[in-house]
């Protein structure tokens, strides 16, 4: 689903510790996929008309342009420590981070971002670049927040929307790549409390049964395609965002569609994907749509 033959894993760097952790994760992701790694730094200073050269009397290695190139070089070296045999290239691209990364995503297998960069405001859990790129990129976006770990299942949230079906396919693929299991979470709610339904028990049980059947149907085709991926179904009554975040504490990766059934027109991300992006205990992969080769 996400093959894009020859496409690299792209990771964004800005000199922050969050970006450097994203480089480490991206290097592992590239190895897992058998892909090259492309390190990208969006160089915004050229847009502001400031001098990019060292000030008079300053060392030759001073200046904004050199600092950007050094940031990329440091990231490439860090990736080499994680995966010495990985093909890694680095580049400085003039432009603002969001449009630069959206352009990179058109030809990438995966874009990896740190949760916050150097420009983040204090108190923000996830930076604006990560939110905007996740919501608009042409390939899956992996935001490295929470704890990156090698064990645990892949977690995916399912709500019956077309985009969650795409996310489910990506989650199966990720579980197969990682040789681990899949936990499919479907949280459901009703507009009135169960106590308002008549008869209470019969109505609630009937609704719960419908939700269980819907989840089983959603999983059936994918389980046939990935027979070696063990699947655990988790159906819960309650707020989808809360349940997904709770489950993420035991996962190595959380996969969600950018927007589900309940998203309002004009929103960059739906409420569940937004909550996962900000509060997940594991790295989060946001799927907006997937183009096939």
VENPE-V819630 format. One line per field, one symbol per residue. ss: DSSP state (a for helix, b for strand, c for the rest). phi: phi as a letter, one per 40 degrees, with the letter a starting at -180 (. if undefined). A space follows every 10 residues. Layout:
BEGIN
ss=???
phi=???
END
This chain:
BEGIN
ss=cccccccbbb bbccccaaaa aaaaaaaaaa aaacccbbbb bbbcaaaacc cccccccccc cccaaaaaaa aaaaaaaaaa aacccccbbb bbbbccaaaa aaaaaccbbb bbbbcccccc cccccccaaa aaaaaacccc bbbbcccccc ccbbbbbccc caaaaaaaaa aaaaaaaacc cbbbbbbbcc cccaaaccca aaaaaaaaaa aaaaaaaaaa aaaaaccccc bbbbbbbcca aaaaaaaaaa bbbbbbbccc cccccccccc aaaaaaaaac cccbbbbccc ccc
phi=.bcfdgcccb bcbagccccc cccccccccc cdcgbcbbcb bcccccccgc cccdcdgcdc ccgccccccc dccccccccc ccbdcccbbb abbcicdccc ccccccbbca bbbccabccc cdgccbcccc cccdcbccad bbbcbgbcbc bgccbbcbbg cccccccccc ccccccccfb cbbbbbbbab cbcdcccbcd cccccccccc cccccccccd cccccbcccc bbcbbacicd cccccccccb bcabbaccab ccccdgccbc ccccccccbc cbdbbbbcab ccc
END
